[in-house]
Amino acid sequence: MTRPLRIAVVGHTNTGKTSLMRTLTRDTGFGEVSSRPSTTRHVEGARLLADGEVLVELYDTPGLEDPIALLERLEAIEAPGGERLDDTARIERFLATPVAGHRFEQEAKVLRQMLASDAAFYVVDVRDPVLAKHRDELAILGGCAIPLLPVLNFVRDPAANESSWREALARLGLHAVVRFDTVAPERDGERRLYEKLATLVDAHRSALERLVACREREARARHVAALRLVAELLVDVAAARVAVASGPQAVIGRAVADLHERVRRREQSCVEALLALYRFRPDDVDAGELPLLDGRWENDLFNPETFRAMGVSVGSGAAAGAAAGVGIDLMLGGLTLGTAAALGALAGGGWQAVRQFGDRVVEKLRGQRELSVDDAILRLLALRQLRLIDALEARGHAAMAPIRLVDPQLRQWREGPIPEPLLRARAHREWSGLFGAGRADDARQEAVDTLAHSLSEAATANA
């Protein structure tokens, strides 16, 4: 089919028609979602694209407010000469009458859109009891002679009455039914929605399959991009180091407070980037205050990764010369590169080594210490961001309540060792973006890529 599939979104007032539109279009700003009845007063359209091509057109319609009176009006319509009219002909005659523009103005808008569409989603709020008005409503819509697919909304609500609705719909001959909670859709909910629709509009099956495939590619790409954002955050925070002179407690306190604030701002920027990636509003997350510790003091000048990096920078001869000092420290139970060995390596390594590592040696000799972010905070940051990704991927764009970040109990992050890329980042202060733009070298990029991959594996294992 070269023409897009036109779908009318219909139903009783306040059942979640606009909510369905928001979730299918991933647009939190589409229409108005409210608990007040009859919020939608006009037909509003949206297009769904795959690879730049419009495949589906959705039309949000007003709610049917008085189907009982409307059905009576339709049944009273007779053809001149007493000939028998089918339901579609009655509807067309009704739309030509003055009453369609006055008392039944909203219903007329729905019926006109039904007649202009290829199929319709009939949105059901399964928390409502099945009443006579719903049966009359379905009788009217069925008279438009297009496929009608009931969409069971709010199925995850404790007050849902799904079985009663399925039974009532079956009695009316509507056996093709799909459950799709617009607030919290299931991971494969959109696929099942379009697959079910394809059974009713076979001529458009190819277009619907293309749309599903495109949506799933986009979802995978979003997930990968989200994990990279989290990996960037963790590397920035792990690499952050602040040199503080041993002195008054107030000086140390200010340094700790400044580092806290930088970490909080960096996490917030990650949260905002994730919300934008998944196309949610900035106020859709209630993250609460990040409970930071006092940080950690590195009395050691270098960790083993720093020495490895230094060895690469200054050349094998200087690295070998410094290795003796490292070996002694390790034999004594330490993990430091002794100051004398460090100075010897720097002397042999020339200006490049002094430029990269000399400031840290000078800080050490002046009695300064390095403040960095505690491992527990790295774990907590990972937990919060992975939990946020899970919540965003399970959230419909009609949801109104903010996401509250809760510990998802990922044991690898709570109890296990800090991932190796973050241990590497500890030794590379220049990688951190907390104090300006982090240096985007190949080693940092490799650490981010490796960490993003491990985040993906952890999320899969705990799904």
Helices and strands as residue ranges (DSSP letters): E 5-11, H 17-25, E 44-50, E 53-60, H 67-75, G 80-82, H 87-95, G 98-101, H 105-115, E 119-125, H 132-142, E 148-153, H 162-171, E 178-179, H 189-200, G 202-204, H 205-239, E 241-245, H 249-277, E 285-286, E 296-298, H 304-314, H 316-331, H 339-349, H 351-365, E 368-372, H 375-393, E 403-404, H 411-414, H 420-426, G 429-431, H 442-461
